[in-house]
C-alpha cells in the first residue's frame, strides 16, 4: 500500500501519491524507537510518553515491559493512521491490523509500521486504573517533509 497526504485546513486525507508510488516501504531501513511500558519500580507510565513520526517513513517500535505487571500499548486512532507491516513477539510474527499490544511482565515486542495519516493521537494503557494513574501519552504523525 502506497499513499500520500492531501492537506486541507481542517484535516489531512490519505490519497494516492505519484511520488510515493515507486517506493517499496518494506525495503526502507526502519527507524528504531525504544518504548518502555513502566519500569522495574512498576511506575505506571510510558517512557517516553510522547512520540512524533513522519508519514511515509518506516518505523520499528521496540516495546519492553520490565515491570511485574502486564500493560497495554493502546491507540486505536493511531492504528487507523498507519500501515502495519508486522509485530514480532518471541518466535511469532503477526501481520494485519493491530489496535493494541499487551505486554506481559518482562516481555518484549517489535511493531514495524509506516504512518500514512497525519494527526495527533492518544496513547494509554487499557487496564483499569492505569490510564488514570498516569499511563498515557500522545503520538503525532506529521506530513512528510
Backbone bond lengths (Angstrom), bond angles and torsions (degrees), N, CA, C in turn:
res aa  C-N    CA-C-N  psi(-1)  N-CA   C-N-CA  omega(-1)  CA-C   N-CA-C  phi
1 X - - - 1.433 - - 1.527 108.04 -
2 X 1.310 116.69 126.73 1.451 121.82 179.91 1.514 107.57 -129.77
3 X 1.341 116.66 124.52 1.451 119.56 179.29 1.516 110.03 -141.19
4 X 1.299 115.47 167.95 1.458 122.00 173.51 1.510 107.60 -126.82
5 X 1.315 117.44 -174.51 1.450 121.12 -179.77 1.504 110.33 -120.29
6 X 1.321 116.20 136.79 1.450 122.58 173.41 1.512 105.50 -112.44
7 X 1.326 118.25 118.51 1.454 121.22 -174.78 1.519 111.01 -96.40
8 X 1.302 115.56 140.69 1.452 122.27 170.64 1.520 106.22 -124.80
9 X 1.334 119.31 169.11 1.463 119.21 -178.04 1.524 113.58 -57.07
10 X 1.335 118.33 -33.49 1.447 120.14 -176.15 1.518 114.88 -97.68
11 X 1.333 117.38 -24.12 1.440 117.60 -169.67 1.515 112.15 -159.02
12 X 1.324 114.97 152.59 1.462 120.74 174.78 1.527 107.17 -101.81
13 X 1.316 116.40 130.14 1.459 121.82 -176.99 1.522 109.06 -116.04
14 X 1.301 116.29 130.01 1.460 120.14 177.51 1.527 108.78 -69.06
15 X 1.326 115.53 133.43 1.468 121.25 179.72 1.519 108.78 -151.65
16 X 1.334 118.59 153.05 1.467 120.28 178.56 1.528 111.04 -59.26
17 X 1.312 116.13 143.46 1.455 121.72 179.73 1.521 109.36 -128.09
18 X 1.340 118.65 120.76 1.462 120.33 179.96 1.527 112.63 -60.19
19 X 1.356 117.86 -33.35 1.459 120.69 -179.60 1.529 111.48 -65.91
20 X 1.334 117.19 -33.36 1.460 120.73 -178.19 1.521 112.64 -89.47
21 X 1.329 116.95 -9.77 1.469 120.56 -175.62 1.517 113.04 -61.58
22 X 1.329 117.82 -23.87 1.457 120.25 -178.29 1.526 112.72 -95.63
23 X 1.329 118.49 -0.04 1.468 121.51 -177.41 1.525 110.05 -88.38
24 X 1.317 116.25 128.65 1.454 121.92 171.78 1.525 106.36 -99.17
25 X 1.342 116.38 98.49 1.460 120.89 -175.36 1.523 112.66 -60.81
26 X 1.328 117.44 -28.47 1.458 119.63 -178.65 1.526 112.10 -68.75
27 X 1.327 117.24 -15.29 1.465 120.30 178.67 1.526 112.79 -97.35
28 X 1.332 117.54 -6.83 1.466 120.69 174.59 1.523 108.40 -70.90
29 X 1.315 116.05 143.17 1.455 118.49 173.48 1.525 107.98 -70.37
30 X 1.317 116.70 130.86 1.464 120.73 -178.08 1.526 109.94 -75.51
31 X 1.318 115.30 137.53 1.464 122.26 174.39 1.527 106.43 -83.21
32 X 1.327 116.69 118.00 1.461 120.18 -176.31 1.521 111.14 -86.31
33 X 1.334 115.08 135.64 1.460 122.90 179.26 1.524 107.44 -130.51
34 X 1.330 117.20 117.63 1.463 121.38 -179.91 1.526 109.93 -84.66
35 X 1.337 115.05 134.32 1.460 121.98 -179.73 1.518 108.22 -134.34
36 X 1.321 115.96 128.00 1.455 120.53 176.35 1.521 108.95 -108.91
37 X 1.316 116.09 128.93 1.455 121.87 175.00 1.516 105.83 -94.93
38 X 1.322 116.01 94.71 1.455 124.16 -175.59 1.533 109.84 80.48
39 X 1.325 115.80 -162.49 1.466 121.79 179.09 1.526 108.38 -153.67
40 X 1.304 116.13 -176.12 1.461 120.40 -178.52 1.517 113.97 -62.05
41 X 1.345 116.95 -21.15 1.466 121.57 178.09 1.534 111.69 -89.05
42 X 1.332 117.29 6.28 1.466 123.92 179.01 1.524 113.91 62.08
43 X 1.336 117.71 29.06 1.463 120.11 175.86 1.524 109.25 -68.00
44 X 1.319 116.58 140.32 1.450 121.61 -177.82 1.523 109.68 -90.51
45 X 1.340 114.27 84.38 1.459 120.37 178.53 1.520 109.69 -162.67
46 X 1.348 114.10 158.14 1.457 121.06 172.69 1.517 107.51 -93.25
47 X 1.322 116.80 141.29 1.466 121.31 179.29 1.522 107.45 -128.45
48 X 1.337 118.96 106.16 1.467 128.54 -3.73 1.529 110.51 -75.97
49 X 1.331 116.20 173.86 1.462 120.03 -179.33 1.533 112.67 -114.50
50 X 1.335 116.59 5.27 1.470 121.64 176.36 1.518 108.90 -134.26
51 X 1.340 114.40 133.12 1.455 120.25 -176.86 1.525 109.47 -131.12
52 X 1.331 115.96 143.72 1.461 121.62 175.08 1.527 106.96 -130.35
53 X 1.325 115.58 121.44 1.450 122.27 178.46 1.527 108.90 -120.00
54 X 1.324 115.92 157.54 1.459 121.64 178.41 1.515 108.63 -111.91
55 X 1.331 116.38 133.03 1.457 119.52 -179.28 1.528 110.19 -61.88
56 X 1.325 115.59 146.49 1.451 121.33 178.29 1.519 115.25 84.03
57 X 1.331 118.14 -1.13 1.470 120.90 176.65 1.520 108.62 -107.42
58 X 1.316 114.83 151.71 1.470 121.21 -178.50 1.527 109.18 -95.93
59 X 1.325 116.04 129.48 1.467 122.51 -178.89 1.513 110.63 -123.94
60 X 1.334 114.22 155.38 1.463 120.83 172.75 1.525 107.30 -131.80
61 X 1.338 115.52 111.13 1.463 120.19 174.07 1.519 107.74 -80.89
62 X 1.314 115.76 122.04 1.460 121.53 176.98 1.527 106.43 -99.12
63 X 1.317 115.64 94.79 1.462 122.25 -174.54 1.522 110.45 -90.89
64 X 1.327 115.29 136.91 1.459 119.99 175.50 1.523 109.34 -137.56
65 X 1.312 115.70 148.68 1.458 121.65 175.20 1.525 107.95 -126.47
66 X 1.337 116.88 93.93 1.463 119.99 -179.02 1.532 113.66 -84.19
67 X 1.331 117.59 2.70 1.460 120.15 -176.13 1.528 111.54 -87.56
68 X 1.324 115.60 176.17 1.463 122.18 179.60 1.530 111.85 -90.49
69 X 1.350 117.11 2.16 1.465 121.65 -179.62 1.524 109.85 -117.90
70 X 1.336 116.75 153.30 1.457 118.77 173.17 1.524 108.81 -78.06
71 X 1.350 115.75 153.75 1.460 122.05 179.30 1.523 109.18 -142.94
72 X 1.329 114.82 157.17 1.458 121.50 177.27 1.527 109.79 -113.13
73 X 1.317 115.67 143.48 1.462 123.81 169.39 1.520 103.40 -106.99
74 X 1.346 117.24 99.09 1.456 122.59 -171.25 1.521 111.04 -121.91
75 X 1.326 115.70 124.59 1.466 121.65 174.35 1.526 107.90 -160.49
76 X 1.330 116.19 83.94 1.455 121.06 -176.29 1.522 112.09 -58.77
77 X 1.341 117.65 -44.40 1.460 120.18 -178.43 1.528 111.57 -65.28
78 X 1.322 117.25 -36.70 1.463 121.00 174.41 1.533 109.37 -63.27
79 X 1.323 116.39 -45.03 1.462 120.52 179.95 1.528 111.12 -60.26
80 X 1.336 117.10 -33.41 1.462 121.09 177.23 1.524 112.41 -72.24
81 X 1.339 117.32 -18.19 1.469 122.32 -175.12 1.528 113.34 -100.05
82 X 1.338 117.16 7.61 1.463 120.69 -178.65 1.523 110.10 -130.30
83 X 1.339 115.13 163.53 1.452 122.40 167.41 1.523 105.71 -105.94
84 X 1.328 116.88 118.53 1.461 121.42 178.99 1.515 109.25 -87.24
85 X 1.333 115.43 123.53 1.456 119.71 173.93 1.522 109.11 -78.94
86 X 1.354 115.75 -49.69 1.457 119.59 177.98 1.520 110.60 -171.50
87 X 1.323 114.00 167.87 1.457 123.44 168.65 1.519 104.94 -127.21
88 X 1.319 115.68 130.12 1.462 120.85 178.31 1.526 107.56 -115.84
89 X 1.331 114.88 125.54 1.466 121.41 178.07 1.522 107.14 -138.16
90 X 1.317 116.19 114.44 1.458 119.80 -176.04 1.517 109.39 63.59
91 X 1.321 116.74 -129.48 1.462 121.66 179.10 1.526 112.48 -97.21
92 X 1.334 116.66 19.14 1.461 121.09 -176.65 1.524 109.54 -115.89
93 X 1.340 115.64 134.26 1.462 121.84 173.86 1.517 107.00 -115.68
94 X 1.338 115.73 126.12 1.461 122.15 -179.24 1.517 107.97 -112.06
95 X 1.332 116.53 134.07 1.459 121.70 179.29 1.519 108.62 -122.89
96 X 1.330 115.04 157.72 1.451 119.38 178.99 1.507 111.34 108.32
97 X 1.318 115.59 -164.85 1.459 121.96 -176.05 1.523 110.30 -73.50
98 X 1.316 116.50 126.40 1.460 123.26 178.13 1.527 107.26 -120.06
99 X 1.322 117.75 130.70 1.458 121.02 179.74 1.518 112.05 -108.18
100 X 1.305 116.96 -33.02 1.450 121.07 178.44 1.520 109.12 -155.84
101 X 1.317 114.12 155.91 1.460 120.03 177.02 1.521 108.58 -121.24
102 X 1.308 116.67 135.92 1.462 121.91 174.05 1.518 107.10 -104.44
103 X 1.320 116.17 123.87 1.456 120.19 175.11 1.522 108.06 -111.90
104 X 1.304 114.69 118.00 1.462 120.00 176.92 1.523 108.83 -74.74
105 X 1.328 118.12 169.16 1.469 120.32 -178.12 1.530 112.38 -53.57
106 X 1.318 114.80 136.91 1.465 123.32 175.65 1.525 113.32 56.35
107 X 1.337 117.10 42.85 1.456 121.50 177.09 1.519 111.09 -123.64
108 X 1.331 115.14 166.85 1.461 122.88 -179.22 1.524 109.50 -135.15
109 X 1.330 114.80 155.83 1.464 121.27 173.92 1.520 107.49 -152.53
110 X 1.323 116.40 156.14 1.470 122.11 177.20 1.522 108.03 -125.56
111 X 1.334 116.84 124.41 1.467 123.12 -178.66 1.523 107.53 -113.23
112 X 1.328 117.50 113.40 1.461 122.51 -179.30 1.531 108.50 -104.28
113 X 1.343 116.05 129.38 1.461 120.44 -174.20 1.522 111.14 -155.23
114 X 1.337 115.24 167.63 1.464 123.28 174.25 1.527 107.20 -127.51
115 X 1.343 118.73 118.40 1.468 120.93 175.87 1.530 110.29 -65.86
116 X 1.348 116.26 139.48 1.453 119.99 -179.00 1.525 113.70 -128.10
117 X 1.318 118.54 -13.89 1.468 121.32 -177.13 1.522 109.60 -133.56
118 X 1.319 116.76 121.15 1.457 119.88 -178.13 1.521 111.60 -71.64
119 X 1.316 114.88 154.29 1.459 121.24 179.25 1.515 110.05 154.87
120 X 1.320 115.56 178.23 1.460 121.92 176.44 1.516 107.52 -119.81
121 X 1.318 116.13 130.93 1.453 122.20 -170.98 1.523 110.59 -127.49
122 X 1.328 115.44 145.36 1.460 121.10 178.63 1.524 110.37 -82.50
123 X 1.318 115.12 142.90 1.459 124.04 176.48 1.520 106.90 -120.44
124 X 1.328 117.65 139.06 1.460 120.09 175.94 1.523 110.47 -156.89
125 X 1.318 114.69 167.46 1.462 121.73 170.98 1.518 105.81 -97.12
126 X 1.336 117.25 124.99 1.458 122.37 -173.65 1.533 114.22 -81.50
127 X 1.301 118.74 4.27 1.460 121.03 177.66 1.528 108.41 -77.88
128 X 1.310 116.78 134.27 1.469 122.19 -176.56 1.530 110.97 -50.38
129 X 1.323 114.96 126.81 1.457 122.02 176.74 1.516 115.30 89.07
130 X 1.329 119.11 -19.22 1.461 120.91 -176.67 1.531 112.22 -71.17
131 X 1.340 117.30 -42.83 1.469 119.70 178.63 1.520 109.59 -62.16
132 X 1.325 116.69 -47.14 1.466 121.67 -178.60 1.529 111.84 -61.94
133 X 1.315 116.98 -30.08 1.466 121.32 179.65 1.523 112.66 -81.39
134 X 1.341 117.68 -4.44 1.462 120.16 175.99 1.515 115.90 121.18
135 X 1.308 118.02 2.67 1.455 119.90 -178.00 1.529 109.43 -89.00
136 X 1.342 113.98 76.18 1.460 121.79 -179.43 1.521 108.37 -150.52
137 X 1.324 115.19 165.02 1.454 119.87 179.28 1.521 110.29 -169.33
138 X 1.336 115.71 -169.32 1.457 120.97 178.80 1.517 109.65 -132.29
139 X 1.321 113.76 149.00 1.454 121.76 175.86 1.517 106.74 -127.29
140 X 1.339 116.44 121.55 1.466 121.35 178.32 1.508 109.14 -110.80
141 X 1.332 115.18 136.52 1.455 121.44 172.30 1.519 106.53 -115.65
142 X 1.336 115.29 121.81 1.453 121.12 179.69 1.520 109.54 -103.46
143 X 1.348 116.48 149.98 1.466 118.61 175.16 1.527 110.32 -59.58
144 X 1.320 116.96 150.91 1.470 120.20 179.25 1.529 109.85 -63.44
145 X 1.306 113.96 146.70 1.477 120.65 -177.15 1.513 111.73 -73.46
